[in-house]
């Protein structure tokens, strides 16, 4: 039962956990790429991601097999193990860029000076522990994250709305098509919910209407990010492109802050909890894949290895934040296209070749 998850929990992951990681630096990079049209690439990439999620969710209405079982039914167990090994590497890599952003966010928002990497080390202890948990634990943490995400983000956005000037977003569609396309492509590596859902496939009991619920949850997460980006630009205008971590900056001009101090940071602290669990989700899925590959129930060991890889990368790329961002937008985007879009959608081919619901894992 360690790998059972409910549709409700999947919807929370699609909306809240997936959206939380996009709130760190994504609005800033889109402001730099597209100016006041920063919301357009967010909506475009969300539409593509939602379409992929719909394809996987619809497939779940046709079969209760896992991806591993589908591959095994067509290409054999070794083919399934090979694909899952690649997925395990993908999920570790998928945590790298947001982990780097999380490190810089902790340094910039929570400290007056830039501390050493040692300050971020507790994250790796937490990741090693939480990453060893199964999908059932993933669902439970999603349930915990839902009220935190809703309440803290609502508070921060409302505080920001009081100081917003939406005329900064005019004129609409002033940016050229080239910059919009560039923004769509450069931020595409952040939209990997399709890879999450294909791992949940076969681990939840599908009921009528669940495809719609999952699809709408994914779309809602993207719309939330787009709205935060709009509020962010309405506050900062042209300066948005040099204001890192939009979600932490939209509330600082709220009039009450001058009287009561930075109480908004309590909301930022709480929202950061959701971001941490969203990061750990990648490690949990990597360990889930590794367990299928080796057929050994030793997730703590797999979690230590995955966390060790991330720690090594954090040391190697410490103070190389711009390089990490370029790696994500220029190179890792192709891995996301393969593992979060091409492979999940190709599961339909495996389903057609491997049969229906019989022999579900």
NORFENCOR-V570402 format. One record per helix or strand. SS is the DSSP state (a for helix, b for strand). FROM is the first residue (numbers start at 1). TO is the last residue. Records with the same first field share a line. If there is no record, write none. Layout:
BEGIN
SS = FROM-TO ; FROM-TO
END
This chain:
BEGIN
a = 7-22 ; 26-60 ; 67-75 ; 77-110 ; 117-130 ; 135-161 ; 166-169 ; 177-186 ; 188-190 ; 193-200 ; 210-242 ; 246-249 ; 257-260 ; 264-294 ; 299-316 ; 321-354
END
